[in-house]
Protein backbone atom coordinates (compact mmCIF):
# COMPACT_ATOMS: atom_id res chain seq x y z
CA UNK A 1 0.00 0.00 0.00
CA UNK A 2 2.81 2.42 0.87
CA UNK A 3 4.46 1.74 -2.49
CA UNK A 4 1.13 2.30 -4.23
CA UNK A 5 0.78 5.67 -2.47
CA UNK A 6 4.28 6.70 -3.53
CA UNK A 7 3.70 5.66 -7.14
CA UNK A 8 0.41 7.57 -7.25
CA UNK A 9 2.09 10.75 -5.99
CA UNK A 10 5.04 10.40 -8.35
CA UNK A 11 2.63 10.02 -11.25
CA UNK A 12 1.26 13.48 -10.41
CA UNK A 13 4.66 15.14 -10.19
CA UNK A 14 6.33 16.66 -13.26
CA UNK A 15 9.74 15.43 -14.37
CA UNK A 16 12.48 16.88 -12.21
CA UNK A 17 10.44 17.14 -9.01
CA UNK A 18 11.90 15.06 -6.18
CA UNK A 19 9.67 13.37 -3.61
CA UNK A 20 10.91 13.43 -0.03
CA UNK A 21 8.86 10.87 1.92
CA UNK A 22 8.35 12.34 5.38
CA UNK A 23 8.85 9.36 7.66
CA UNK A 24 8.96 11.08 11.06
CA UNK A 25 6.92 9.29 13.74
CA UNK A 26 6.71 6.18 11.56
CA UNK A 27 8.65 3.00 12.36
CA UNK A 28 11.60 1.64 10.40
CA UNK A 29 9.43 -1.21 9.08
CA UNK A 30 7.25 1.24 7.16
CA UNK A 31 10.31 3.00 5.77
CA UNK A 32 11.63 -0.40 4.67
CA UNK A 33 8.40 -1.02 2.77
CA UNK A 34 8.79 2.30 0.96
CA UNK A 35 12.46 1.53 0.32
CA UNK A 36 11.61 -1.85 -1.17
CA UNK A 37 9.25 -0.02 -3.52
CA UNK A 38 12.12 2.14 -4.78
CA UNK A 39 11.90 5.25 -2.57
CA UNK A 40 15.30 6.52 -1.41
CA UNK A 41 14.72 10.05 -0.04
CA UNK A 42 13.22 10.29 3.44
CA UNK A 43 12.59 13.25 5.75
CA UNK A 44 12.94 13.33 9.54
CA UNK A 45 12.57 16.18 12.02
CA UNK A 46 13.91 14.80 15.32
CA UNK A 47 17.60 14.02 15.67
CA UNK A 48 17.25 11.15 18.13
CA UNK A 49 14.61 9.41 16.01
CA UNK A 50 16.69 9.91 12.87
CA UNK A 51 19.79 8.46 14.52
CA UNK A 52 17.94 5.28 15.49
CA UNK A 53 16.61 4.81 11.96
CA UNK A 54 19.97 5.58 10.37
CA UNK A 55 21.55 2.76 12.37
CA UNK A 56 19.11 0.05 11.24
CA UNK A 57 18.15 1.03 7.68
CA UNK A 58 20.10 0.76 4.39
CA UNK A 59 23.00 3.17 4.03
CA UNK A 60 22.06 4.31 0.53
CA UNK A 61 19.03 6.18 1.91
CA UNK A 62 19.25 9.95 1.46
CA UNK A 63 18.21 11.38 4.81
CA UNK A 64 16.81 14.90 4.79
CA UNK A 65 16.43 16.84 8.03
CA UNK A 66 13.25 18.89 7.68
CA UNK A 67 12.45 20.10 11.21
CA UNK A 68 13.71 22.90 13.40
CA UNK A 69 17.34 22.00 14.15
CA UNK A 70 19.01 23.02 17.39
CA UNK A 71 22.67 23.99 17.12
CA UNK A 72 23.72 21.50 19.80
CA UNK A 73 22.25 18.61 17.78
CA UNK A 74 24.03 19.32 14.48
CA UNK A 75 27.09 17.24 15.39
CA UNK A 76 25.05 14.04 15.56
CA UNK A 77 23.80 14.17 11.98
CA UNK A 78 26.69 16.02 10.33
CA UNK A 79 28.58 12.89 9.23
CA UNK A 80 25.76 11.45 7.12
CA UNK A 81 22.89 13.89 6.47
CA UNK A 82 22.16 14.38 2.76
CA UNK A 83 20.32 17.69 3.05
CA UNK A 84 19.31 20.03 5.89
CA UNK A 85 16.17 21.88 4.77
CA UNK A 86 15.63 24.13 7.73
CA UNK A 87 18.57 26.51 8.18
CA UNK A 88 16.75 29.42 9.78
CA UNK A 89 19.52 31.57 11.37
CA UNK A 90 23.12 32.61 10.63
CA UNK A 91 24.09 30.99 13.94
CA UNK A 92 22.78 27.60 12.83
CA UNK A 93 24.50 27.86 9.45
CA UNK A 94 27.79 28.69 11.21
CA UNK A 95 27.47 25.61 13.42
CA UNK A 96 26.66 23.36 10.44
CA UNK A 97 29.75 24.78 8.77
CA UNK A 98 31.87 24.02 11.85
CA UNK A 99 30.63 20.44 12.02
CA UNK A 100 31.01 19.98 8.26
CA UNK A 101 34.67 20.99 8.48
CA UNK A 102 35.14 18.53 11.37
CA UNK A 103 33.68 15.77 9.18
CA UNK A 104 35.71 16.87 6.13
CA UNK A 105 32.58 17.40 4.08
CA UNK A 106 30.42 20.20 2.73
CA UNK A 107 26.97 19.64 4.19
CA UNK A 108 24.17 20.43 1.71
CA UNK A 109 21.74 23.00 3.13
CA UNK A 110 18.63 24.97 2.26
CA UNK A 111 17.88 28.38 3.75
CA UNK A 112 14.43 28.59 5.31
CA UNK A 113 12.36 31.55 4.15
CA UNK A 114 9.51 32.71 6.37
CA UNK A 115 6.57 33.56 4.10
CA UNK A 116 3.61 32.29 6.14
CA UNK A 117 1.10 34.29 8.17
CA UNK A 118 1.93 32.39 11.36
CA UNK A 119 4.59 33.84 13.63
CA UNK A 120 5.25 30.35 14.97
CA UNK A 121 7.03 29.22 11.81
CA UNK A 122 10.79 29.67 11.70
CA UNK A 123 12.99 31.23 9.04
CA UNK A 124 14.47 34.40 7.59
CA UNK A 125 12.19 37.11 6.27
CA UNK A 126 12.80 38.02 2.63
CA UNK A 127 14.63 41.20 3.67
CA UNK A 128 16.72 39.40 6.29
CA UNK A 129 17.78 36.68 3.89
CA UNK A 130 18.57 39.12 1.08
CA UNK A 131 20.74 41.13 3.45
CA UNK A 132 22.47 38.03 4.79
CA UNK A 133 23.27 36.72 1.32
CA UNK A 134 24.50 40.10 0.14
CA UNK A 135 26.78 40.26 3.18
CA UNK A 136 28.68 37.31 1.66
CA UNK A 137 29.97 35.75 4.88
CA UNK A 138 28.54 32.39 3.79
CA UNK A 139 30.85 32.31 0.77
CA UNK A 140 33.83 31.76 3.08
CA UNK A 141 32.30 28.72 4.77
CA UNK A 142 33.94 25.50 3.58
CA UNK A 143 31.78 23.08 5.54
CA UNK A 144 28.46 23.92 3.91
CA UNK A 145 26.97 23.82 0.44
CA UNK A 146 23.93 26.08 0.17
CA UNK A 147 21.74 24.52 -2.53
CA UNK A 148 18.50 26.49 -2.39
CA UNK A 149 15.49 27.74 -0.49
CA UNK A 150 12.86 26.05 1.66
CA UNK A 151 9.57 27.45 2.96
CA UNK A 152 6.24 26.44 4.46
CA UNK A 153 3.01 28.07 3.35
CA UNK A 154 0.41 29.52 5.70
CA UNK A 155 -1.77 26.97 7.46
CA UNK A 156 -5.00 27.90 5.73
CA UNK A 157 -7.63 26.59 3.31
CA UNK A 158 -7.24 29.76 1.24
CA UNK A 159 -5.56 28.53 -1.94
CA UNK A 160 -4.79 32.05 -3.09
CA UNK A 161 -2.90 32.75 0.11
CA UNK A 162 -0.95 29.49 -0.23
CA UNK A 163 -0.11 30.25 -3.85
CA UNK A 164 0.97 33.75 -2.84
CA UNK A 165 3.35 32.32 -0.23
CA UNK A 166 4.87 29.91 -2.73
CA UNK A 167 5.10 32.66 -5.34
CA UNK A 168 7.09 34.81 -2.93
CA UNK A 169 9.51 31.94 -2.35
CA UNK A 170 9.76 31.19 -6.06
CA UNK A 171 10.53 34.81 -6.93
CA UNK A 172 13.16 34.98 -4.20
CA UNK A 173 14.73 31.73 -5.44
CA UNK A 174 15.04 33.23 -8.90
CA UNK A 175 16.63 36.33 -7.39
CA UNK A 176 19.15 34.10 -5.57
CA UNK A 177 20.01 32.12 -8.70
CA UNK A 178 20.52 35.32 -10.70
CA UNK A 179 22.63 37.05 -8.05
CA UNK A 180 24.46 34.29 -6.22
CA UNK A 181 24.91 31.56 -8.82
CA UNK A 182 23.14 28.41 -9.87
CA UNK A 183 23.92 26.71 -6.54
CA UNK A 184 20.46 27.98 -5.63
CA UNK A 185 18.73 25.28 -7.63
CA UNK A 186 16.57 23.49 -5.02
CA UNK A 187 13.13 24.92 -4.28
CA UNK A 188 11.64 22.94 -1.39
CA UNK A 189 8.02 23.74 -0.71
CA UNK A 190 4.80 21.74 -0.71
CA UNK A 191 3.48 19.09 1.69
CA UNK A 192 0.64 16.56 1.64
CA UNK A 193 -2.10 19.20 1.52
CA UNK A 194 -0.59 21.65 -0.96
CA UNK A 195 2.12 19.95 -3.04
CA UNK A 196 0.27 20.36 -6.35
CA UNK A 197 -0.04 24.10 -5.67
CA UNK A 198 3.65 24.15 -4.76
CA UNK A 199 4.65 22.55 -8.05
CA UNK A 200 2.62 25.20 -9.90
CA UNK A 201 4.79 27.79 -8.19
CA UNK A 202 8.18 26.31 -8.98
CA UNK A 203 8.82 23.69 -6.30
CA UNK A 204 11.16 20.90 -7.36
CA UNK A 205 11.29 19.11 -3.99
CA UNK A 206 8.08 18.22 -2.13
CA UNK A 207 7.85 16.83 1.41
CA UNK A 208 4.95 14.39 1.74
CA UNK A 209 4.16 12.23 4.76
CA UNK A 210 0.52 11.46 5.59
CA UNK A 211 -0.46 10.73 1.97
CA UNK A 212 2.23 8.04 1.96
CA UNK A 213 2.32 6.59 5.46
CA UNK A 214 -1.07 7.59 6.85
CA UNK A 215 -1.46 9.19 10.26
CA UNK A 216 1.39 9.20 12.74
CA UNK A 217 2.11 5.89 14.41
CA UNK A 218 4.03 7.14 17.44
C-alpha positions as CSV (number, residue, x, y, z in Angstrom):
1,X,0.0,0.0,0.0
2,X,2.8,2.4,0.9
3,X,4.5,1.7,-2.5
4,X,1.1,2.3,-4.2
5,X,0.8,5.7,-2.5
6,X,4.3,6.7,-3.5
7,X,3.7,5.7,-7.1
8,X,0.4,7.6,-7.3
9,X,2.1,10.8,-6.0
10,X,5.0,10.4,-8.4
11,X,2.6,10.0,-11.3
12,X,1.3,13.5,-10.4
13,X,4.7,15.1,-10.2
14,X,6.3,16.7,-13.3
15,X,9.7,15.4,-14.4
16,X,12.5,16.9,-12.2
17,X,10.4,17.1,-9.0
18,X,11.9,15.1,-6.2
19,X,9.7,13.4,-3.6
20,X,10.9,13.4,0.0
21,X,8.9,10.9,1.9
22,X,8.4,12.3,5.4
23,X,8.8,9.4,7.7
24,X,9.0,11.1,11.1
25,X,6.9,9.3,13.7
26,X,6.7,6.2,11.6
27,X,8.6,3.0,12.4
28,X,11.6,1.6,10.4
29,X,9.4,-1.2,9.1
30,X,7.2,1.2,7.2
31,X,10.3,3.0,5.8
32,X,11.6,-0.4,4.7
33,X,8.4,-1.0,2.8
34,X,8.8,2.3,1.0
35,X,12.5,1.5,0.3
36,X,11.6,-1.9,-1.2
37,X,9.3,0.0,-3.5
38,X,12.1,2.1,-4.8
39,X,11.9,5.3,-2.6
40,X,15.3,6.5,-1.4
41,X,14.7,10.1,0.0
42,X,13.2,10.3,3.4
43,X,12.6,13.2,5.8
44,X,12.9,13.3,9.5
45,X,12.6,16.2,12.0
46,X,13.9,14.8,15.3
47,X,17.6,14.0,15.7
48,X,17.2,11.2,18.1
49,X,14.6,9.4,16.0
50,X,16.7,9.9,12.9
51,X,19.8,8.5,14.5
52,X,17.9,5.3,15.5
53,X,16.6,4.8,12.0
54,X,20.0,5.6,10.4
55,X,21.5,2.8,12.4
56,X,19.1,0.1,11.2
57,X,18.1,1.0,7.7
58,X,20.1,0.8,4.4
59,X,23.0,3.2,4.0
60,X,22.1,4.3,0.5
61,X,19.0,6.2,1.9
62,X,19.2,10.0,1.5
63,X,18.2,11.4,4.8
64,X,16.8,14.9,4.8
65,X,16.4,16.8,8.0
66,X,13.2,18.9,7.7
67,X,12.5,20.1,11.2
68,X,13.7,22.9,13.4
69,X,17.3,22.0,14.1
70,X,19.0,23.0,17.4
71,X,22.7,24.0,17.1
72,X,23.7,21.5,19.8
73,X,22.3,18.6,17.8
74,X,24.0,19.3,14.5
75,X,27.1,17.2,15.4
76,X,25.0,14.0,15.6
77,X,23.8,14.2,12.0
78,X,26.7,16.0,10.3
79,X,28.6,12.9,9.2
80,X,25.8,11.5,7.1
81,X,22.9,13.9,6.5
82,X,22.2,14.4,2.8
83,X,20.3,17.7,3.1
84,X,19.3,20.0,5.9
85,X,16.2,21.9,4.8
86,X,15.6,24.1,7.7
87,X,18.6,26.5,8.2
88,X,16.8,29.4,9.8
89,X,19.5,31.6,11.4
90,X,23.1,32.6,10.6
91,X,24.1,31.0,13.9
92,X,22.8,27.6,12.8
93,X,24.5,27.9,9.5
94,X,27.8,28.7,11.2
95,X,27.5,25.6,13.4
96,X,26.7,23.4,10.4
97,X,29.8,24.8,8.8
98,X,31.9,24.0,11.8
99,X,30.6,20.4,12.0
100,X,31.0,20.0,8.3
101,X,34.7,21.0,8.5
102,X,35.1,18.5,11.4
103,X,33.7,15.8,9.2
104,X,35.7,16.9,6.1
105,X,32.6,17.4,4.1
106,X,30.4,20.2,2.7
107,X,27.0,19.6,4.2
108,X,24.2,20.4,1.7
109,X,21.7,23.0,3.1
110,X,18.6,25.0,2.3
111,X,17.9,28.4,3.7
112,X,14.4,28.6,5.3
113,X,12.4,31.5,4.2
114,X,9.5,32.7,6.4
115,X,6.6,33.6,4.1
116,X,3.6,32.3,6.1
117,X,1.1,34.3,8.2
118,X,1.9,32.4,11.4
119,X,4.6,33.8,13.6
120,X,5.2,30.4,15.0
121,X,7.0,29.2,11.8
122,X,10.8,29.7,11.7
123,X,13.0,31.2,9.0
124,X,14.5,34.4,7.6
125,X,12.2,37.1,6.3
126,X,12.8,38.0,2.6
127,X,14.6,41.2,3.7
128,X,16.7,39.4,6.3
129,X,17.8,36.7,3.9
130,X,18.6,39.1,1.1
131,X,20.7,41.1,3.5
132,X,22.5,38.0,4.8
133,X,23.3,36.7,1.3
134,X,24.5,40.1,0.1
135,X,26.8,40.3,3.2
136,X,28.7,37.3,1.7
137,X,30.0,35.7,4.9
138,X,28.5,32.4,3.8
139,X,30.8,32.3,0.8
140,X,33.8,31.8,3.1
141,X,32.3,28.7,4.8
142,X,33.9,25.5,3.6
143,X,31.8,23.1,5.5
144,X,28.5,23.9,3.9
145,X,27.0,23.8,0.4
146,X,23.9,26.1,0.2
147,X,21.7,24.5,-2.5
148,X,18.5,26.5,-2.4
149,X,15.5,27.7,-0.5
150,X,12.9,26.1,1.7
151,X,9.6,27.4,3.0
152,X,6.2,26.4,4.5
153,X,3.0,28.1,3.3
154,X,0.4,29.5,5.7
155,X,-1.8,27.0,7.5
156,X,-5.0,27.9,5.7
157,X,-7.6,26.6,3.3
158,X,-7.2,29.8,1.2
159,X,-5.6,28.5,-1.9
160,X,-4.8,32.0,-3.1
161,X,-2.9,32.7,0.1
162,X,-1.0,29.5,-0.2
163,X,-0.1,30.3,-3.9
164,X,1.0,33.8,-2.8
165,X,3.3,32.3,-0.2
166,X,4.9,29.9,-2.7
167,X,5.1,32.7,-5.3
168,X,7.1,34.8,-2.9
169,X,9.5,31.9,-2.3
170,X,9.8,31.2,-6.1
171,X,10.5,34.8,-6.9
172,X,13.2,35.0,-4.2
173,X,14.7,31.7,-5.4
174,X,15.0,33.2,-8.9
175,X,16.6,36.3,-7.4
176,X,19.1,34.1,-5.6
177,X,20.0,32.1,-8.7
178,X,20.5,35.3,-10.7
179,X,22.6,37.1,-8.1
180,X,24.5,34.3,-6.2
181,X,24.9,31.6,-8.8
182,X,23.1,28.4,-9.9
183,X,23.9,26.7,-6.5
184,X,20.5,28.0,-5.6
185,X,18.7,25.3,-7.6
186,X,16.6,23.5,-5.0
187,X,13.1,24.9,-4.3
188,X,11.6,22.9,-1.4
189,X,8.0,23.7,-0.7
190,X,4.8,21.7,-0.7
191,X,3.5,19.1,1.7
192,X,0.6,16.6,1.6
193,X,-2.1,19.2,1.5
194,X,-0.6,21.6,-1.0
195,X,2.1,19.9,-3.0
196,X,0.3,20.4,-6.4
197,X,0.0,24.1,-5.7
198,X,3.6,24.2,-4.8
199,X,4.7,22.6,-8.0
200,X,2.6,25.2,-9.9
201,X,4.8,27.8,-8.2
202,X,8.2,26.3,-9.0
203,X,8.8,23.7,-6.3
204,X,11.2,20.9,-7.4
205,X,11.3,19.1,-4.0
206,X,8.1,18.2,-2.1
207,X,7.9,16.8,1.4
208,X,4.9,14.4,1.7
209,X,4.2,12.2,4.8
210,X,0.5,11.5,5.6
211,X,-0.5,10.7,2.0
212,X,2.2,8.0,2.0
213,X,2.3,6.6,5.5
214,X,-1.1,7.6,6.9
215,X,-1.5,9.2,10.3
216,X,1.4,9.2,12.7
217,X,2.1,5.9,14.4
218,X,4.0,7.1,17.4
